[in-house]
């Protein structure tokens, strides 16, 4: 019985090693098949950047551009989190249009906020002048 058991164990071990080598070969083949697509996508992305900027970007410029894109993505996630919290907490519902505006139209929303802050500042300045005029009259 032990010879039979020993033979079966060897057969299973040999089969397992053959299966492991075959699976490693399949994984290598899949990686090789996927590599040209990844390289192709990377080259297409570089070509699109070159078209947008009118020239090929240097490595430093591409790294800087990637860093800016990551910053934008992080800012967008933060704004989405603030919008979700504002939606859940009724006290912050008035801020929800602000967060959504900054997510969807960041430049326009910033310009509107600057105009709004400038208007409030001008009104406060006029109010201070009015109070001073009334006090000194």
PLY file of the C-alpha trace (Angstrom):
ply
format ascii 1.0
element vertex 137
property float x
property float y
property float z
element edge 136
property int vertex1
property int vertex2
end_header
0.00 0.00 0.00
2.79 2.41 0.77
4.30 1.98 -2.73
0.94 2.87 -4.26
0.55 5.85 -1.95
4.12 6.94 -2.66
3.56 6.67 -6.41
0.33 8.66 -6.23
2.03 11.36 -4.17
4.83 11.66 -6.76
2.28 11.80 -9.57
0.34 14.56 -7.81
3.52 16.54 -7.09
4.76 16.22 -10.67
1.31 17.19 -11.97
1.23 20.20 -9.63
4.67 21.39 -10.76
3.71 20.99 -14.43
0.48 22.88 -13.79
2.38 25.65 -11.97
4.85 26.00 -14.84
2.03 26.01 -17.37
0.13 28.69 -15.45
3.30 30.79 -15.21
3.70 30.48 -18.96
0.10 31.52 -19.51
0.55 34.53 -17.21
3.70 35.53 -19.08
1.87 35.23 -22.40
-1.01 37.36 -21.12
1.45 39.97 -19.83
3.21 40.06 -23.20
-0.09 40.42 -25.00
-1.16 43.24 -22.69
2.18 45.07 -22.84
1.83 46.36 -26.42
-1.63 47.68 -25.60
-0.28 49.49 -22.56
2.64 50.88 -24.58
0.25 51.81 -27.39
-2.09 53.60 -24.97
0.87 55.42 -23.44
2.13 56.50 -26.86
-1.36 57.63 -27.85
-1.62 59.66 -24.65
1.77 61.26 -25.35
0.73 62.05 -28.92
-2.48 63.67 -27.69
-0.49 65.77 -25.20
1.90 66.79 -27.97
-1.04 67.83 -30.15
-2.57 69.86 -27.33
0.69 71.65 -26.52
1.95 71.87 -30.08
5.19 70.03 -29.28
6.55 66.96 -27.52
6.80 67.46 -23.76
10.00 66.79 -21.86
10.07 64.28 -19.02
9.99 67.08 -16.45
7.00 68.71 -18.11
5.15 65.40 -18.29
5.90 64.73 -14.61
4.67 68.23 -13.71
1.51 67.69 -15.76
0.91 64.33 -14.07
1.40 65.93 -10.65
-1.14 68.65 -11.51
-3.64 66.04 -12.71
-3.22 64.09 -9.47
-3.79 67.31 -7.50
-6.97 67.99 -9.48
-8.19 64.45 -8.85
-7.51 64.80 -5.11
-9.31 68.18 -5.04
-12.26 66.67 -6.91
-12.49 63.79 -4.40
-12.41 66.31 -1.53
-15.17 68.39 -3.13
-17.27 65.27 -3.71
-16.84 64.32 -0.05
-17.85 67.83 1.04
-20.88 67.69 -1.27
-21.91 64.31 0.17
-21.54 65.59 3.73
-23.49 68.74 2.85
-26.23 66.58 1.39
-26.43 64.48 4.56
-26.37 67.37 7.05
-29.33 69.73 6.55
-27.47 72.64 8.14
-24.99 72.61 5.22
-27.55 72.31 2.40
-26.96 75.94 1.32
-23.30 75.03 0.61
-24.22 72.17 -1.73
-24.57 74.37 -4.85
-21.14 75.82 -4.11
-19.46 72.39 -3.95
-21.29 71.17 -7.06
-20.37 74.35 -8.90
-16.71 73.90 -7.97
-16.83 70.29 -9.20
-18.62 70.90 -12.51
-17.53 74.45 -13.43
-14.47 75.32 -11.31
-13.31 78.42 -13.21
-16.75 79.98 -13.58
-17.65 79.27 -9.96
-14.41 80.85 -8.74
-15.10 83.96 -10.83
-18.63 84.20 -9.46
-17.30 83.80 -5.91
-14.76 86.58 -6.51
-17.52 88.88 -7.80
-19.69 87.95 -4.81
-16.87 88.56 -2.30
-16.03 91.86 -4.01
-19.68 92.91 -3.88
-19.98 92.03 -0.20
-16.73 93.90 0.49
-17.98 96.96 -1.36
-21.28 96.88 0.54
-19.44 96.60 3.86
-17.21 99.54 2.91
-20.28 101.60 2.02
-21.94 100.61 5.29
-18.88 101.68 7.28
-18.79 104.99 5.40
-22.51 105.50 6.05
-22.12 104.78 9.78
-19.13 107.16 10.01
-21.04 109.86 8.14
-24.02 109.46 10.47
-21.80 109.56 13.58
-19.79 112.58 12.48
-22.75 114.60 11.24
0 1
1 2
2 3
3 4
4 5
5 6
6 7
7 8
8 9
9 10
10 11
11 12
12 13
13 14
14 15
15 16
16 17
17 18
18 19
19 20
20 21
21 22
22 23
23 24
24 25
25 26
26 27
27 28
28 29
29 30
30 31
31 32
32 33
33 34
34 35
35 36
36 37
37 38
38 39
39 40
40 41
41 42
42 43
43 44
44 45
45 46
46 47
47 48
48 49
49 50
50 51
51 52
52 53
53 54
54 55
55 56
56 57
57 58
58 59
59 60
60 61
61 62
62 63
63 64
64 65
65 66
66 67
67 68
68 69
69 70
70 71
71 72
72 73
73 74
74 75
75 76
76 77
77 78
78 79
79 80
80 81
81 82
82 83
83 84
84 85
85 86
86 87
87 88
88 89
89 90
90 91
91 92
92 93
93 94
94 95
95 96
96 97
97 98
98 99
99 100
100 101
101 102
102 103
103 104
104 105
105 106
106 107
107 108
108 109
109 110
110 111
111 112
112 113
113 114
114 115
115 116
116 117
117 118
118 119
119 120
120 121
121 122
122 123
123 124
124 125
125 126
126 127
127 128
128 129
129 130
130 131
131 132
132 133
133 134
134 135
135 136
